[in-house]
């Protein structure tokens, strides 16, 4: 059990806070009325200080014994901790909490808060009637999902198609108990689609407009492969019609383009064509459109998206799949940028279309991204951003903020717009994401998805399923849990897949009261002659009445008189500092651990402040009753830690403690201190059985050294039996008593073998009659071996010497040969040598 020591301040708050609300001092039981003077306050403070000091001393004593007390908070039942005063409060604490409605459930000194506990504890206390309401789910509307084929002759209206099941549920929620229901979604084949094409008509999009002029019929043809019910609309946007976004000079307002280009006047947003199934009409109206121009690079597309989303009637949106294609080659302005044009009013998110033109662009700022996300989600519009390669990174970041949106790369002249729309639609429709409306405070909702091929997801991943094809069916497990009762007993939330108009309505009814409270008996005779309402087995006192049975009146009795009945032996402690004095009767405190109970007329008893052994109350072999251990049979002692059973003291030889001690509390107490062990079987300083009896066995069996008479006298206790061979000695497995095999050596280095045992309290030894003496050495082999070894060693040394000499000679010869090869003779003249030839040169000779 985990204990935590609380500070003085925490104790004051813990004990004083809740009781102060009742107008009573926490430990003295005094009722604090408006009067009473300072004397009453001094008495209150004195009693509280005394109680605190007593509790502190008890707590530290409890720590020494491993106990818990007033200042030591044990981790116990949260039902007990809640201190519930009624059945309604009890069932809101946790799912496992119940309220006992038995009228005779409470014992002396227990308050009605004891009625609130976990179901198992109440049953263990033999409560018969337990109030434990459970939550449940009722399905109100459960239409099957539609199995519609595109080639079927009978066409259904959009409102007749069902893709999500069930459609309405009612959940009766109890605090702490989650309720889980399954939601099924199936993509219907041939589901109607409304597509609105919103195009940037600034000057840079002039070549794109040409390719869009025939978009209507071409797109209608392609979409026929997906649905037979397709409608298309068209709108355009440029920028706010104020500086610095456009030039406001008259000439530029008439034609904002430079050069020879003829452009239309700038505008914010124009609904060119409401949704229609006539592709030719789309082509005709788009063909009449002209390019306009503005000054800055970002465009006012957010204003246009807001109007397309909120002007449902003028755009012509149906409750079907709604697609908005946003085509541009530039960035966008958002909330706050309007200040550049002196526009400070935030966008109001309302429709301002007059004659299909947005008329309040100069008055309201651009909408924020969050505002757009909200409106697109509220109106179930899925957005496809068809933008050029340059602005892909910007719009991909925007896509991450807008659920159920996609980004496609638009070619420089919008020639690939049809393929982009088809691919983006397939990407969006292959994913279903659930969202829910705001949930009440204290209510949580979690999702688990079971998608295609058995793929599951939890957390945020439990809200969606991907790679869904037409006709595929997926399911979601949705859990709803309430942690408290909100201000209203009934709330409604809605769950829907993003981009779809269908939704599931979930009505939440909160179980905040018990059924038994409806059958309360006002002015019941069981509540002291009608002084309270008998509700759920407990009395709810009328105003001015107190007590477990409403037996006392606050006005008729003085506090001092009430307290006197709660003091034991005229002492100073009220209810032994373990309870409250209510109407002259002690109501004992409830411990956080439901197994720990204060009881008695003065709360003087408890079942947890008894002696412990092995960190167990009463050693685990008794019951703690009024702070005294009542031991089980065969146990005694203040902590029931002394066992009277002697089986744990029996040694292997059947003796109690091997005859060397006494059995006390199931443990051997050896009489001779040299013996140890659980049965006094160990003697660290003793020589052992074999050395102890060696001399007696030797002198009795083989004569030995010394006086034979003395041997017979000192070793006469031993019964000796001789056997011929070692194999004839008794074996341990053949005996029902301990047997020891011994091997000892005498003075002549001869071994003798014997066994020792104690049979029927008589020592006996079995001895092999022949000694095992070592044989003498064989001299001849030893001499031959030594001589042979010397000869071999000498030969080996000679061979080694000869080998070394050969190696040395070869090295010297090689050295000589090398020096001989490297020798060089000096061919210079001898300084004392004179040639015998004399040469004479005729100076007159000219070589003729």
PAFIPA-776157 format. One record per residue (C-alpha): residue in three letters; x, y, z. Coordinates in steps of 0.25 Angstrom, whole numbers, plus 2048, in hexadecimal, padded with zeros to 3 digits. Layout:
ALAXYZ ...
END
This chain:
UNK800800800 UNK80580E7FC UNK806818807 UNK808827806 UNK80A830812 UNK80283D810 UNK80684B815 UNK7FF852820 UNK7F885B816 UNK7F384F80E UNK7ED84981B UNK7E685681E UNK7E0856811 UNK7DD848810 UNK7D684781D UNK7D185581E UNK7CC858810 UNK7C184E80F UNK7BC84F81D UNK7BC85E81D UNK7B285E812 UNK7A985781B UNK7AB861826 UNK7B385882F UNK7C1857834 UNK7C884B82E UNK7CC84483B UNK7C484A846 UNK7B6849840 UNK7B2857845 UNK7A885D83C UNK7AC86B838 UNK7A0875838 UNK7A1884836 UNK7A2886845 UNK7AA87F850 UNK7B488A853 UNK7C3888854 UNK7C287E85E UNK7BD874855 UNK7C887784A UNK7D3875855 UNK7CD867858 UNK7CC86384A UNK7DA867847 UNK7DF860854 UNK7D8853850 UNK7DD854842 UNK7EB856846 UNK7EA84B850 UNK7E4842846 UNK7EF84583C UNK7FA842846 UNK7F4835849 UNK7F283183B UNK801835838 UNK80682C843 UNK7FD82183F UNK802822830 UNK811821834 UNK80E81683D UNK80680F831 UNK812811828 UNK81B80A832 UNK8117FE831 UNK80E7FF823 UNK800805825 UNK7F881081F UNK7F181B827 UNK7EA828826 UNK7F682F81F UNK7FA823817 UNK7F282280A UNK7F1814805 UNK7ED8117F7 UNK7DF80C7F9 UNK7D180B7F2 UNK7CE8187EA UNK7BF8167ED UNK7C38177FC UNK7CC8237F9 UNK7C082B7F3 UNK7B882C800 UNK7AB82B7F8 UNK79F830800 UNK79582A7F7 UNK79381F7ED UNK7938297E2 UNK7A182E7E6 UNK7A68207E8 UNK7A381B7DA UNK7AA8277D4 UNK7B78247DA UNK7BB8187D2 UNK7B480C7CA UNK7B88027D5 UNK7B180A7E0 UNK7A48067E6 UNK79A80A7F1 UNK7958017FB UNK7868037FE UNK7847F9809 UNK77F801815 UNK7867F9820 UNK7947F9818 UNK79B803821 UNK7A27FE82E UNK7A480783A UNK7AC813838 UNK7AB812828 UNK7A681E820 UNK79E81C814 UNK7AA81F80B UNK7AE81080D UNK7A280C805 UNK7AA8117F9 UNK7B58077F5 UNK7B97FE7EA UNK7AF7F27E7 UNK7B87E77EC UNK7BA7EE7F9 UNK7AC7F07FB UNK7A97E27F8 UNK7B47DD802 UNK7AD7E680C UNK7A07DE809 UNK7987E9803 UNK78C7E37FC UNK7867EF7F5 UNK7917F77ED UNK78E8027E4 UNK7978017D7 UNK7908077CB UNK7978047BD UNK79780B7B0 UNK7918067A4 UNK78F809795 UNK78280B78D UNK78280B77E UNK77781477A UNK77981576A UNK78080A763 UNK77E80A754 UNK78780174C UNK792807743 UNK78D808735 UNK7927FD72B UNK79080571E UNK795802710 UNK79880C705 UNK7918046FB UNK784802703 UNK7788086FC UNK77180E708 UNK77981A70D UNK77981E71B UNK77982D720 UNK785831728 UNK77D831735 UNK779823732 UNK78781E732 UNK78D819740 UNK79C818741 UNK79E818750 UNK79780F75B UNK790810765 UNK78B81E764 UNK786821772 UNK78A81B780 UNK78781E78E UNK79281C798 UNK78F81B7A7 UNK79C81E7AD UNK7A181C7BB UNK7AD8237C0 UNK7BA81A7BE UNK7B38107B5 UNK7B68117A6 UNK7AC80C79C UNK7B080778F UNK7A8806782 UNK7AB803774 UNK7AA80C768 UNK7A980775A UNK7AD80F74D UNK7AC80A73F UNK7AF812732 UNK7A281272A UNK7A481071B UNK79F81B711 UNK79E82571C UNK79B833717 UNK7A683E716 UNK7A584D716 UNK7B2853711 UNK7B5862711 UNK7C1868709 UNK7C687470F UNK7D187B707 UNK7DB886708 UNK7D88906FD UNK7E48996FF UNK7ED89C6F3 UNK7F78916F5 UNK7EB8876F3 UNK7E888C6E5 UNK7ED87F6DE UNK7E68766E8 UNK7D887C6E5 UNK7D98776D7 UNK7DA8696DB UNK7CF86A6E6 UNK7C586F6DC UNK7C28616D7 UNK7C385B6E5 UNK7B48596E7 UNK7B184F6DC UNK7BF8476DD UNK7BE8466ED UNK7AF8426EC UNK7B38376E2 UNK7BE8326EC UNK7B68336F8 UNK7AB82A6F2 UNK7B581E6F5 UNK7B4821703 UNK7A5826705 UNK7998286FD UNK795834705 UNK79F83F703 UNK79E84E704 UNK7A8859701 UNK7A9868704 UNK7B3873702 UNK7B887F709 UNK7C4888708 UNK7CC892711 UNK7D789C710 UNK7D98A571C UNK7D38B0726 UNK7CF8BC71E UNK7D78C6727 UNK7E58CB727 UNK7F08C5728 UNK7EB8B9722 UNK7E68BF715 UNK7E88CD70E UNK7DC8D6711 UNK7DF8E0706 UNK7D38E16FC UNK7DB8DC6F0 UNK7E08CF6F8 UNK7D38CC6FE UNK7CD8CC6F0 UNK7D88C36EB UNK7E38BF6F5 UNK7EB8B86EB UNK7F78BF6E4 UNK7FA8BF6D5 UNK7F08BB6CB UNK7E98B16D3 UNK7DA8B46D6 UNK7D78AF6E4 UNK7CA8B06EC UNK7C98B96F9 UNK7CF8B3705 UNK7C58AC70F UNK7C68A371C UNK7BE897719 UNK7B389470E UNK7AA88870E UNK7A98866FF UNK7A187A6FE UNK79987370A UNK79A86470A UNK79385D6FE UNK7938506F6 UNK7948586E9 UNK7A38576E4 UNK7A08606D8 UNK79B86B6E0 UNK7A886A6E8 UNK7B086B6DB UNK7A88776D6 UNK7A987F6E3 UNK7B887C6E5 UNK7BB8806D7 UNK7B588E6DA UNK7BF8916E5 UNK7CA89A6E4 UNK7D789B6EC UNK7D98A66F6 UNK7E58AB6FE UNK7EB8B070B UNK7F88B6710 UNK7FD8AC71B UNK80089D719 UNK7F7897724 UNK7E9896720 UNK7DC897727 UNK7D8889726 UNK7D4887734 UNK7C9891733 UNK7C3889727 UNK7C487B72F UNK7BD88173B UNK7B1886732 UNK7B187972A UNK7B0871737 UNK7A587A73E UNK79C87E733 UNK796870731 UNK78987472B UNK78F87D721 UNK79A87471D UNK79086871C UNK79785E725 UNK78F851728 UNK791847733 UNK79A83F72B UNK7A983E729 UNK7AE84D728 UNK7BB850721 UNK7C185D720 UNK7CD85F715 UNK7D586B718 UNK7DE86E70C UNK7E987970D UNK7F887B70A UNK7FA884716 UNK7FA885725 UNK7EF88A72E UNK7EC895738 UNK7E6892745 UNK7E1898752 UNK7E98A5756 UNK7ED8A8748 UNK7E18B1746 UNK7E78BB74F UNK7F08C0743 UNK7E38C573D UNK7DE8CB74A UNK7D48BF74C UNK7D48BB75A UNK7C78B475C UNK7C88A575D UNK7C189C753 UNK7B3899758 UNK7B288B751 UNK7A488F74B UNK79F89073D UNK7A089D736 UNK79D89A727 UNK7958A4720 UNK7928A2711 UNK79D897712 UNK7A88A0717 UNK7AE8A1724 UNK7AB8AF729 UNK7B28B0736 UNK7C18AE732 UNK7C48BC736 UNK7BD8BB743 UNK7C28AE749 UNK7D08A874B UNK7D489B744 UNK7D088F74C UNK7DA887755 UNK7DE879751 UNK7D787475E UNK7CA87B75A UNK7CB87574C UNK7CD867752 UNK7C186975B UNK7B886D750 UNK7BD863746 UNK7BA858750 UNK7AD85D754 UNK7A885D746 UNK7AF850742 UNK7B7855737 UNK7C484E732 UNK7CE85772C UNK7D8854721 UNK7E385E71F UNK7E785E710 UNK7F4867711 UNK801868709 UNK80E86170C UNK81386E712 UNK80986F71D UNK808860721 UNK80F86172E UNK80686D733 UNK7F9865730 UNK7FE858735 UNK80085F742 UNK7F2865741 UNK7ED85773E UNK7F285174B UNK7EA85C752 UNK7DD85974A UNK7D784B74C UNK7D2844740 UNK7DA84C736 UNK7E384972B UNK7EE850723 UNK7F184D714 UNK7FB85370B UNK7F585C700 UNK7FD85D6F3 UNK80086B6EF UNK7F486C6E6 UNK7EA8636EE UNK7EA8586E3 UNK7EB84D6ED UNK7DF8536F6 UNK7D58476F3 UNK7E083C6F6 UNK7E3844703 UNK7D5845707 UNK7D2836705 UNK7DF83270C UNK7DC83B718 UNK7CE837719 UNK7D282871A UNK7DC82C724 UNK7D283372D UNK7C782972B UNK7D081D72F UNK7D282273D UNK7C7824748 UNK7CA82C754 UNK7C182D760 UNK7BF83A768 UNK7B583D773 UNK7AF84A778 UNK7B3850785 UNK7B1847791 UNK7AC84B79F UNK7B784E7AA UNK7BB8417B0 UNK7B78387A4 UNK7C283179C UNK7C182A78F UNK7CB820788 UNK7CB81977B UNK7D080C776 UNK7CF809767 UNK7CE7FC760 UNK7D27FF752 UNK7D47F7745 UNK7DB7EA746 UNK7DA7EA755 UNK7E37F6757 UNK7E07FD765 UNK7E380A76A UNK7E2811778 UNK7E481F77E UNK7E3829773 UNK7E681E769 UNK7D981876E UNK7D1823767 UNK7D481F759 UNK7D581474E UNK7DD815741 UNK7DD80E734 UNK7CE80C734 UNK7C8809726 UNK7B980A722 UNK7B1800729 UNK7BB7FD734 UNK7B67FD742 UNK7BE80174E UNK7BA80275D UNK7BE80A769 UNK7BD807778 UNK7B981477F UNK7BB81478F UNK7B481F797 UNK7B78227A5 UNK7B382C7B0 UNK7BB8307BC UNK7B18387C2 UNK7A283D7C1 UNK7A184A7B9 UNK7988557BC UNK78D84F7B2 UNK7898417B4 UNK78883F7A5 UNK79184479A UNK79284178B UNK79E83F782 UNK79F83C773 UNK7AA83376C UNK7AC83475D UNK7B6830753 UNK7BD83D74D UNK7B8841740 UNK7AB83A741 UNK79D83F745 UNK79983374D UNK79B83375C UNK79882A768 UNK790831773 UNK79482C781 UNK78C83078D UNK79382F79A UNK78A82D7A7 UNK79282E7B4 UNK78F8257BF UNK79182E7CB UNK7878287D5 UNK78481A7DA UNK7768147D8 UNK7748137E7 UNK7748227E8 UNK7678227E1 UNK76181A7EC UNK7658227F7 UNK75B823803 UNK759831808 UNK757833817 UNK75A824819 UNK75881E827 UNK765817826 UNK76C825826 UNK768828835 UNK75982A833 UNK759831826 UNK76583A827 UNK76B83681A UNK76982F80D UNK76D82180C UNK7758207FF UNK77D8147FA UNK77E80E808 UNK78381B80F UNK77C826815 UNK77D83480F UNK77983D81A UNK77084981A UNK77585781D UNK77A85882B UNK77B84A82E UNK78884282F UNK78C833832 UNK78C82682B UNK77D82582D UNK77B83482E UNK77883283D UNK77E83F842 UNK77A84E840 UNK78585883F UNK77D862847 UNK779859852 UNK786853857 UNK79385B85A UNK7A0857854 UNK7A7854862 UNK79C84A865 UNK79E843858 UNK7AD84285A UNK7AC83C868 UNK7A6830862 UNK7B182E859 UNK7BC82E863 UNK7C1821868 UNK7C4820877 UNK7C2830879 UNK7CE832870 UNK7D283D868 UNK7D283685A UNK7C5836853 UNK7C282984C UNK7D082584F UNK7D482F844 UNK7D082583A UNK7C282A837 UNK7B8835838 UNK7AE838843 UNK7A083983C UNK79483A844 UNK79B835850 UNK7A0828849 UNK7AD825843 UNK7AE823834 UNK7BB81D831 UNK7C4822826 UNK7C581A819 UNK7D3816815 UNK7D7817807 UNK7DA808807 UNK7CC802808 UNK7D27F6810 UNK7D77FF81B UNK7CB802825 UNK7C980A831 UNK7BE80583A UNK7B9805848 UNK7B080F850 UNK7BB819851 UNK7C3815845 UNK7CD80F84E UNK7CF802846 UNK7D57FF839 UNK7D97F3831 UNK7E77F882C UNK7EF7FD838 UNK7F37EF83D UNK8017EA83E UNK8077E5831 UNK8117DA82D UNK8177D8820 UNK8117E581C UNK8037DE81D UNK7F87E2827 UNK7F87D8832 UNK8027D082A UNK7F87CC820 UNK7F37C282A UNK7E87C9831 UNK7DD7D5831 UNK7E07E2837 UNK7D47E6840 UNK7D47F3848 UNK7E37F4847 UNK7E67E684C UNK7E97D9844 UNK7E07CD845 UNK7E97C2840 UNK7E57B6838 UNK7E77A883E UNK7F57A3840 UNK7FA7B2840 UNK7FD7BB84C UNK8047C8850 UNK8007D684F UNK8027D6840 UNK7FD7C783E UNK80C7C5839 UNK80E7B9843 UNK80A7AC83C UNK8077A0846 UNK80A79683A UNK81778E83C UNK81778882E UNK82179282A UNK82B78E835 UNK82B77F831 UNK83977B82C UNK83C770821 UNK83E76682C UNK830769832 UNK83577083E UNK83177D843 UNK83D787840 UNK84577A83F UNK84477984E UNK84D78584F UNK843790852 UNK834793855 UNK82979884B UNK8247A684E UNK81A7AD845 UNK81D7A383A UNK82C7A583A UNK83879D841 UNK83F7A484D UNK84C79C84E UNK85079985C UNK85F798859 UNK8647A5852 UNK86D79D849 UNK862797841 UNK85A79F836 UNK85079D82B UNK84179C82A UNK84278F832 UNK84F791839 UNK85678882F UNK86279182C UNK86E791835 UNK87979A82E UNK88379783A UNK88178883B UNK88B77E834 UNK88077782C UNK87B76982D UNK886761827 UNK89276882E UNK88A76783B UNK88875883B UNK895754834 UNK89E750840 UNK893748846 UNK890740839 UNK89F73E836 UNK8A2739844 UNK896730844 UNK89872A836 UNK8A772A835 UNK8AD72B843 UNK8B4738841 UNK8BD73E84A UNK8BB73F859 UNK8B5737864 UNK8AA72D85F UNK8A372E86C UNK8A273D86B UNK89D73C85D UNK892733861 UNK88E73C86D UNK88E749865 UNK888743858 UNK87E73985E UNK872742859 UNK87573E84B UNK86F731845 UNK87972C83B UNK87672382F UNK88171E825 UNK87F71C816 UNK88871580C UNK88771F801 UNK88472E7FF UNK87872A7F6 UNK872723803 UNK87173080A UNK86373580D UNK85E740803 UNK85674D806 UNK84B7497FD UNK84973C805 UNK847742812 UNK83B74A819 UNK845752821 UNK85175B81E UNK85E75381A UNK86C759818 UNK87775280F UNK885755815 UNK89375380F UNK89F755819 UNK8AE752819 UNK8B674C824 UNK8C474F829 UNK8CA74581E UNK8C374C813 UNK8B9741812 UNK8AA74580E UNK89E73E815 UNK890740812 UNK88374081A UNK87574581C UNK87074C828 UNK86174E82C UNK85874F838 UNK84D744838 UNK843745844 UNK84C74E84B UNK85874484A UNK864748842 UNK86973D839 UNK87473C82F UNK876732823 UNK885730820 UNK88D72A815 UNK89672081C UNK8A2721812 UNK8AA72D812 UNK8AE734805 UNK8BD736806 UNK8C573C7FA UNK8CF7327F4 UNK8DE7347F4 UNK8E573A7E8 UNK8EC7317DD UNK8FB7357DD UNK8FF72F7D0 UNK8F67377C7 UNK8FA7437CE UNK9097417CC UNK90773D7BE UNK8FF7497BB UNK9097537C2 UNK91574D7BA UNK90D74D7AD UNK90975C7B0 UNK9177607B2 UNK91C7597A6 UNK91175F79D UNK91376D7A3 UNK92276C7A0 UNK920768792 UNK916773790 UNK92077D795 UNK92B77878C UNK922779780 UNK91E787783 UNK92D78B785 UNK930785777 UNK92478C771 UNK928799776 UNK937798771 UNK932794763 UNK92A7A1763 UNK9357A9768 UNK93F7A475E UNK9357A6752 UNK9337B4757 UNK9427B7757 UNK9457B174A UNK9397B9744 UNK93F7C674A UNK94D7C3744 UNK9477C0736 UNK9407CD737 UNK94C7D573B UNK9547CF72F UNK94A7D3725 UNK9497E172A UNK9597E372A UNK95E7EE720 UNK96D7EF71D UNK9747FD71C UNK97A80070E UNK98180D710 UNK99080F70E UNK99A80B718 UNK9A081871D UNK9AF81271D UNK9AD80C70F UNK9B5812704 UNK9B380E6F5 UNK9C08096EE UNK9BB8106E1 UNK9C081F6DE UNK9B98276D4 UNK9C08336CD UNK9B883D6C5 UNK9BE8466BA UNK9B98546BC UNK9BC8576AD UNK9B484B6A9 UNK9A78506A3 UNK9A184269F UNK9A6843691 
END
